[in-house]
């Protein structure tokens, strides 16, 4: 029997309630299932709309609410049987002071994917050419000149600002067979998209994109036999590979075109939250914020990019799951959650299999329902191509259809560049 039936819940109290007791204004801090199985990847949020209520009620039988951060449910609705330690509930945002310093802008999508695709492709071609010129100069022994690259970055950021999904899709379509090349461009695109999602100002987004492109530029000074080796690296080779960070820094020293934040980002993108990274074994907030961002983006793109010394690349969904597993360990929890919001559980450009057995490519993620993206359906349940591809928005369809699993790029012989470009 509850002796405190009429008492208000104590401060910082997390209480368990049945799903029917959930109401607007309450702060949901925990579900009765893993967050990764829901569209609500941001772990902890205020229920602000009837859409939020509908989605949670469709997924859960009971939930946990934090009465110190939102409206408190009547004591009569509390459920018992579980002791919940509020200290175990991690905040879902960056520390307030840090997050408020980062978030300066709110961006809206102003074009559709279809409208932006042609411009995104043109911008991608421009940034490809500029990066090509940069590498060619370095191979000839010339100094690093980022002037041309910055022009390409500006064009790319313009497109990402209007509709990030379009540029992400073009990036996936035009992945090259040149491993380092594909990784540099992919990391730059994800950095720009992540910066947009975080609400950074235009200059910071361009700096993040520039840093993403130059993260591994020092590898051009490593032996070709090492960077193209097939199979696992020996311990000695791994140590030599790690030296690319120092080589990148050496290439940039004295270059007035490299902003200080970009320099620090490149120097710390292999540091890890738990101190397990290199070259300085920095921990937590000792790693500058752009270094922490770069570490997450670089790891995600590396997992989803072909590598000569990795057995097989991960599907985007597998890479997201791995980042989720590593949050709070190698990577800052709050930043991982924000990055997952940026790319979605099934990122734009990734292949997926539906519960019907059909194969589709994700062409746009839904910000509120990340498990139900917009798709272009390519293969029928027997894995034969449709004569005409169909567009399907899972967030609005009444069909009992859902994404069953993510697939690696190239599955079923699908060549992404032949679909759109």
C-alpha positions in Angstrom: 0.0 0.0 0.0 1.3 3.4 -0.9 1.4 5.5 2.3 2.5 8.6 0.4 -0.4 8.5 -2.1 -1.1 12.2 -1.9 2.5 13.4 -1.6 4.2 15.0 -4.6 7.1 13.0 -6.0 10.5 14.0 -4.5 13.0 16.0 -6.6 15.1 14.0 -9.1 12.6 11.1 -8.7 12.2 8.7 -11.7 8.9 6.8 -11.5 7.5 4.0 -13.5 4.0 4.4 -15.0 1.7 2.5 -17.3 1.6 3.8 -20.9 -1.9 5.1 -20.5 -0.8 7.4 -17.8 1.7 9.2 -20.1 0.7 12.7 -20.9 2.0 15.8 -22.6 4.8 17.7 -20.7 6.2 14.6 -19.1 10.0 13.8 -19.5 10.5 10.2 -20.6 13.9 9.0 -19.3 13.6 5.3 -20.0 11.5 2.8 -22.0 10.6 -0.8 -21.4 12.8 -1.7 -24.4 16.2 -0.7 -25.9 16.2 2.8 -27.4 17.8 1.4 -30.5 14.6 -0.5 -31.3 12.6 2.8 -31.4 12.6 6.0 -33.3 13.6 7.9 -30.2 17.4 7.6 -30.3 17.8 10.7 -28.2 17.7 9.0 -24.8 15.4 11.3 -22.8 12.9 13.9 -24.1 9.8 15.8 -23.1 6.6 14.6 -24.7 5.6 17.7 -26.6 3.0 16.5 -29.2 0.3 14.0 -29.8 2.5 12.3 -32.4 5.1 11.6 -29.6 2.3 10.1 -27.5 1.1 8.0 -30.3 4.5 6.6 -31.2 5.4 5.7 -27.6 2.0 4.1 -26.9 2.4 2.0 -30.0 5.8 0.7 -28.8 5.7 0.4 -25.0 3.6 -1.0 -22.2 5.2 1.1 -19.5 7.8 3.8 -19.3 9.8 5.8 -16.8 9.5 9.5 -16.3 11.8 12.0 -14.5 9.6 14.2 -12.4 12.3 16.8 -11.9 12.5 17.5 -15.6 8.9 17.5 -16.7 5.3 17.2 -15.5 4.7 14.7 -12.7 2.1 11.9 -13.1 -0.4 11.5 -10.3 0.9 9.3 -7.6 -2.0 6.9 -8.1 -0.5 6.0 -11.5 2.9 5.0 -10.2 3.9 1.4 -10.7 6.2 -0.5 -8.4 8.5 -3.5 -8.5 11.5 -1.8 -10.0 14.0 0.4 -8.1 15.3 3.1 -10.5 18.5 4.8 -9.6 18.4 8.4 -11.0 22.2 8.5 -11.1 22.1 5.9 -13.8 20.0 8.0 -16.1 22.5 9.9 -18.3 21.6 13.3 -19.6 20.6 13.2 -23.3 22.3 16.4 -24.3 25.8 17.8 -24.2 26.6 19.5 -20.8 24.5 22.7 -20.9 27.4 25.1 -21.0 29.1 23.2 -23.9 26.0 22.6 -25.8 24.8 26.3 -25.6 28.2 27.4 -26.9 27.9 25.1 -29.9 24.3 25.6 -30.9 24.0 29.0 -32.6 21.6 28.3 -35.5 18.6 26.4 -36.4 18.5 25.2 -40.0 15.4 24.2 -42.1 15.4 22.0 -45.2 14.4 24.3 -48.0 14.5 21.9 -51.0 13.4 18.3 -51.6 15.9 15.5 -52.3 14.8 15.4 -55.9 15.2 19.2 -56.4 18.7 19.2 -54.7 20.2 16.1 -56.4 21.5 17.8 -59.5 23.1 20.6 -57.5 24.5 18.2 -55.0 26.1 16.1 -57.8 27.7 19.2 -59.3 29.0 20.3 -55.9 30.4 16.8 -55.3 32.2 16.8 -58.6 33.8 20.2 -57.7 35.0 18.9 -54.3 36.4 15.8 -56.0 38.4 17.8 -58.4 39.8 20.1 -55.7 40.8 17.2 -53.5 42.4 15.5 -56.5 44.5 18.7 -57.1 45.6 18.8 -53.5 46.8 15.2 -53.5 48.6 15.7 -56.8 50.5 18.7 -55.4 51.5 16.8 -52.3 52.7 13.8 -54.4 54.9 16.3 -56.3 56.4 17.5 -53.0 54.6 20.8 -53.1 53.3 22.5 -49.9 49.7 21.9 -48.8 47.5 24.5 -50.4 43.9 24.4 -49.2 42.6 27.3 -51.2 41.0 25.2 -54.0 39.7 22.7 -51.4 38.0 25.5 -49.5 36.1 26.5 -52.7 34.8 22.9 -53.0 33.9 22.8 -49.3 31.9 26.0 -49.7 29.8 24.6 -52.6 29.2 21.4 -50.6 28.1 23.2 -47.5 25.7 25.3 -49.5 24.0 22.1 -50.7 24.1 20.4 -47.2 22.4 23.5 -45.7 19.5 23.3 -48.2 19.0 19.5 -47.9 21.6 17.2 -46.2 19.9 14.0 -47.5 20.6 14.9 -51.1 24.4 15.2 -50.6 24.6 12.2 -48.4 22.8 10.2 -51.2 25.2 11.5 -53.8 28.1 10.6 -51.6 26.9 7.1 -51.3 26.2 6.8 -55.0 29.6 8.0 -56.1 31.8 6.1 -53.7 35.1 5.4 -55.6 37.3 2.3 -55.4 40.2 4.5 -54.1 39.9 3.7 -50.4 41.5 6.8 -48.9 39.9 9.1 -51.4 36.4 7.8 -50.7 37.0 8.0 -46.9 38.2 11.6 -47.1 35.2 12.8 -49.0 32.7 10.7 -47.0 34.1 12.0 -43.7 33.9 15.6 -44.9 30.2 15.2 -45.9 29.3 13.6 -42.6 31.2 16.3 -40.7 29.2 19.0 -42.5 25.9 17.3 -41.9 26.7 16.7 -38.2 27.7 20.3 -37.8 24.4 21.4 -39.3 22.5 19.1 -37.0 24.3 20.5 -34.0 23.4 24.1 -35.0 26.9 25.3 -35.5 27.4 28.5 -37.5 28.4 28.5 -41.1 32.1 29.1 -40.5 32.3 26.2 -38.0 30.5 23.9 -40.3 33.0 24.7 -43.1 35.9 24.2 -40.7 34.5 20.8 -39.7 34.1 19.8 -43.3 37.7 21.0 -44.1 39.1 19.1 -41.2 37.1 15.9 -42.2 38.7 16.0 -45.6 42.2 16.5 -44.3 42.1 14.0 -41.3 44.2 11.4 -43.0 46.2 13.5 -45.5 49.4 12.5 -43.8 49.0 8.9 -45.1 50.3 10.2 -48.5 53.7 10.3 -46.8 53.5 6.6 -45.7 54.8 3.7 -47.9 52.4 2.8 -50.6 52.9 -0.9 -49.8 51.5 -0.1 -46.3 48.5 1.9 -47.3 47.5 -0.6 -50.0 48.3 -3.8 -48.1 45.7 -6.5 -48.2 45.1 -8.4 -45.0 45.7 -7.5 -41.3 48.5 -5.2 -40.4 51.3 -6.4 -38.1 51.9 -4.6 -34.8 54.8 -2.8 -36.3 52.7 -1.8 -39.3 50.0 -0.6 -37.1 52.4 1.7 -35.2 53.7 3.1 -38.5 50.1 3.7 -39.7 49.4 5.6 -36.5 52.2 8.0 -37.5 49.9 9.5 -40.1 48.6 11.9 -37.5 52.1 13.4 -36.9 52.7 13.5 -40.7 49.4 15.3 -41.2 50.3 17.9 -38.6 53.8 18.4 -40.2 52.2 19.1 -43.6 50.0 21.8 -42.0 52.5 23.6 -39.8 53.0 27.2 -40.9 50.0 27.0 -43.3 47.9 30.2 -42.8 44.9 28.6 -44.6 44.4 26.0 -41.7 42.3 27.4 -38.9 43.4 26.6 -35.4 40.3 24.5 -34.6 40.9 22.4 -37.8 44.6 21.9 -36.8 43.5 20.6 -33.3 40.7 18.5 -34.8 43.2 16.7 -37.0 45.7 16.3 -34.2 43.1 14.6 -31.9 40.7 12.7 -34.1 42.2 9.4 -32.9 42.0 10.2 -29.2 39.3 8.4 -27.3 37.0 9.4 -24.4 38.4 6.6 -22.2 42.1 7.4 -22.9 42.6 4.4 -25.2 43.4 6.6 -28.3 46.6 8.0 -29.7 49.0 9.8 -30.1 48.5 11.5 -26.6 46.1 9.2 -24.8 43.8 12.2 -23.9 40.6 11.6 -22.0 37.1 13.1 -22.0 37.0 16.9 -22.2 40.8 17.1 -22.6 40.0 16.2 -26.2 38.7 19.4 -28.0 35.1 19.2 -29.1 35.9 19.1 -32.8 38.4 16.2 -32.1 35.6 14.3 -30.4 33.2 15.0 -33.3 35.9 13.9 -35.8 36.6 10.7 -33.9 32.9 9.6 -34.2 32.5 10.6 -37.8 35.9 9.1 -38.9 35.1 5.8 -37.2 31.6 5.6 -38.8 32.8 6.3 -42.3 35.8 4.0 -41.9 33.5 1.1 -40.9 31.3 1.7 -44.0 34.2 2.2 -46.5 36.1 -0.5 -48.2 39.5 -1.2 -46.8 42.4 -3.3 -48.1 43.3 -4.6 -44.6 39.7 -5.1 -43.2 38.0 -8.4 -44.0 34.7 -6.8 -44.8 33.0 -3.4 -44.4 30.0 -3.0 -42.1 26.6 -2.0 -43.3 25.6 1.5 -42.2 23.2 0.0 -39.7 25.9 -2.2 -38.2 28.2 0.8 -37.9 25.6 2.8 -36.1 25.0 -0.2 -33.7 28.8 -0.4 -33.0 28.9 3.3 -32.2 26.0 2.9 -29.9 27.9 0.0 -28.2 31.0 2.2 -27.7 29.2 5.3 -26.4 30.3 6.2 -22.9 33.5 4.3 -23.5 35.5 5.3 -26.5 33.1 8.1 -27.5 31.1 10.7 -25.6 27.6 9.4 -25.0 25.8 12.7 -25.9 27.7 13.2 -29.1 27.1 9.6 -30.3 23.3 10.1 -29.7 23.4 13.4 -31.6 25.3 11.7 -34.5 22.8 8.9 -34.7 20.1 11.5 -35.0 22.0 13.1 -37.8 22.4 9.9 -39.9 19.4 7.9 -38.8 19.4 4.2 -38.0 19.3 3.4 -41.7 21.3 6.3 -43.2 20.5 7.9 -46.5 22.0 5.9 -49.4 22.1 2.6 -47.5 20.5 -0.6 -48.7 17.9 -2.3 -46.6 15.7 -5.4 -46.8 12.0 -5.0 -46.0 9.8 -7.4 -44.0 8.2 -8.2 -47.4 11.6 -9.5 -48.7 12.0 -6.5 -51.1 15.3 -4.6 -51.3 15.3 -0.8 -51.2 17.7 2.1 -50.9 17.0 4.8 -48.3 16.6 8.2 -49.9 15.6 10.2 -46.9 15.3 9.7 -43.2 12.4 10.8 -41.1 13.5 13.0 -38.2 10.7 11.8 -35.9 10.4 8.2 -37.0 13.9 7.0 -37.8 12.9 3.4 -38.2 10.5 4.4 -41.0 12.5 6.2 -43.7 11.6 7.1 -47.3 12.7 4.4 -49.7 13.2 3.6 -53.4 12.2 -0.1 -53.7 14.5 -1.8 -56.2 14.0 -5.6 -56.0 10.9 -7.7 -55.5 10.6 -10.4 -52.8 12.4 -12.8 -55.1 15.3 -10.3 -55.4 14.5 -9.6 -59.1 14.5 -5.9 -60.2 11.3 -4.1 -60.6 10.6 -2.8 -64.1 9.9 0.6 -62.5 11.3 1.6 -59.1 8.7 2.9 -56.6 9.0 5.5 -53.9 7.7 4.4 -50.5 7.5 6.7 -47.4 7.2 4.3 -44.4 6.4 7.1 -42.1 3.1 7.7 -43.7 2.1 4.4 -45.3 -0.7 2.4 -43.7 0.9 -0.9 -44.8 2.3 -3.3 -42.2 5.7 -3.0 -43.8 9.0 -2.2 -42.0 12.8 -2.4 -42.4 14.0 -5.9 -41.5 17.7 -5.3 -41.7 20.4 -3.1 -43.2 22.6 -4.4 -46.0 26.2 -3.8 -47.0 26.8 -1.6 -50.0 26.8 -3.7 -53.2 24.5 -6.4 -51.9 22.7 -8.3 -54.6 24.9 -6.7 -57.2 23.3 -3.3 -56.9 25.5 -0.6 -58.2 24.4 2.6 -56.6 26.0 5.0 -59.1 23.8 3.5 -61.9 20.5 4.2 -60.0 20.5 7.9 -60.0 23.5 9.4 -61.7 
